[in-house]
Amino acid sequence: MKVIVVKTAFFAGNLVYPSPEPIEVPDGTKGSWFVPAGSEEAKAAKAAGKAEGKGTQPMPQTLSEIGKGNGRSFNDVHGGKQAAKAAGKAEAGDGTAA
């Protein structure tokens, strides 16, 4: 059965977010987080979402979703400054290099 998600919820081990796009759930599934796709409630939820400007803010992410993003190394984040500083200390021979 096709449904429209109206509240953030967990379904089948996944976090689902409110969206105007329908998703598929098994027949007989019950929950307060969705409404049937062809119903008047679904149309009202879509209209309310557009009126409130939903979708303009980024959705929160779970840790597993964050881990799937583009990985950046420490040097990428800090522009290599820390590595250059450590190399400079090692060349100076002051014994403070890692």
C-alpha positions as CSV (number, residue, x, y, z in Angstrom):
1,M,0.0,0.0,0.0
2,K,1.3,3.5,-0.9
3,V,1.4,6.0,2.0
4,I,2.5,9.6,2.6
5,V,4.8,10.1,5.6
6,V,3.5,13.0,7.8
7,K,5.8,12.6,10.9
8,T,9.4,11.4,11.3
9,A,9.4,7.8,12.4
10,F,11.3,4.5,12.3
11,F,10.0,1.9,9.8
12,A,11.6,-1.4,9.0
13,G,14.8,-0.3,10.7
14,N,15.1,2.9,8.8
15,L,14.4,6.5,9.7
16,V,11.7,8.0,7.5
17,Y,11.0,11.7,7.1
18,P,7.9,13.6,6.1
19,S,7.7,13.9,2.4
20,P,5.2,14.4,-0.3
21,E,6.5,11.4,-2.2
22,P,4.6,8.1,-1.3
23,I,6.5,5.1,0.0
24,E,5.4,1.4,0.0
25,V,4.4,-0.3,3.2
26,P,2.9,-3.8,3.7
27,D,-0.9,-4.0,3.7
28,G,-2.4,-3.8,7.2
29,T,0.4,-1.7,8.6
30,K,-0.9,0.8,11.2
31,G,0.8,4.0,12.4
32,S,0.2,7.6,13.2
33,W,3.2,8.6,11.1
34,F,1.6,8.1,7.7
35,V,-1.7,8.5,5.8
36,P,-2.9,6.6,2.8
37,A,-1.5,8.2,-0.4
38,G,-4.9,8.8,-2.2
39,S,-6.8,10.1,0.9
40,E,-8.0,13.6,1.7
41,E,-5.7,13.6,4.7
42,A,-2.7,13.1,2.4
43,K,-3.8,16.1,0.2
44,A,-4.2,18.2,3.4
45,A,-0.8,17.1,4.7
46,K,0.8,18.1,1.4
47,A,-0.9,21.5,1.4
48,A,0.1,22.1,5.0
49,G,3.7,21.2,4.3
50,K,3.8,23.7,1.4
51,A,2.1,26.5,3.4
52,E,4.5,26.0,6.3
53,G,7.6,26.0,4.0
54,K,8.7,22.5,5.0
55,G,11.6,21.2,3.1
56,T,13.6,24.5,3.4
57,Q,15.6,23.3,6.4
58,P,18.0,20.4,6.1
59,M,16.7,17.2,7.6
60,P,18.5,15.8,10.7
61,Q,20.8,12.8,10.1
62,T,21.4,9.7,12.0
63,L,25.0,8.6,12.7
64,S,24.8,5.9,10.1
65,E,23.7,8.4,7.5
66,I,26.6,10.8,8.4
67,G,29.1,7.9,8.0
68,K,28.0,7.4,4.4
69,G,28.9,10.9,3.4
70,N,32.1,12.0,1.7
71,G,34.9,11.2,4.0
72,R,37.5,13.9,4.6
73,S,40.9,13.3,6.3
74,F,42.2,15.4,9.1
75,N,44.6,17.2,6.7
76,D,41.7,17.9,4.3
77,V,39.7,19.6,7.1
78,H,42.6,21.6,8.4
79,G,44.3,22.4,5.2
80,G,47.5,20.4,6.1
81,K,48.5,23.0,8.7
82,Q,48.9,20.4,11.5
83,A,51.0,18.1,9.4
84,A,53.2,21.0,8.3
85,K,53.6,22.1,11.9
86,A,54.6,18.6,13.0
87,A,57.1,18.3,10.1
88,G,58.6,21.7,11.1
89,K,59.1,20.6,14.7
90,A,60.6,17.3,13.6
91,E,63.1,19.1,11.4
92,A,64.0,21.5,14.2
93,G,64.8,18.4,16.4
94,D,63.1,19.8,19.5
95,G,61.6,16.4,20.3
96,T,58.0,17.5,20.4
97,A,57.0,16.0,17.1
98,A,54.5,13.1,17.2
